[in-house]
């Protein structure tokens, strides 16, 4: 994602504080409040691409 979209700020954190969600699926926080979830890393990547473009 960093190589494909270098202008977008990205920060990796070990914990997002979403225990109920991330124990069952892949989770990413977009902005301060939006949480995006998917059943796999590939599906999560597709969801993020949809948000970007």
For each residue, the residues with C-beta under 8 A, 3 or more apart:
1: 4 5 8 10 45 48
2: 5 6 10
3: 6
4: 1
5: 1 2 8 52
6: 2 3
7:
8: 1 5 52
9:
10: 1 2
11:
12:
13: 16
14:
15:
16: 13 22 27 28 29 35
17:
18: 21 22 27 29 35
19: 22 23
20: 23 24
21: 18 24 25 27 35 37
22: 16 18 19 25 26 27
23: 19 20
24: 20 21
25: 21 22 37 38 39
26: 22 37 38 39 40 41 43 44
27: 16 18 21 22 35 36 37 44
28: 16 35 36 44 48
29: 16 18 32 34 35 36
30: 34 35 36 48 51
31: 34
32: 29
33:
34: 29 30 31
35: 16 18 21 27 28 29 30
36: 27 28 29 30 44 47 48 51
37: 21 25 26 27 44
38: 25 26 41 43 44 46 47
39: 25 26 43
40: 26 43 44
41: 26 38 44 45
42: 45 46
43: 26 38 39 40 46 47
44: 26 27 28 36 37 38 40 41 47 48
45: 1 41 42 48 49
46: 38 42 43 49 50
47: 36 38 43 44 50 51
48: 1 28 30 36 44 45 51 52
49: 45 46 52 53
50: 46 47 53
51: 30 36 47 48
52: 5 8 48 49
53: 49 50
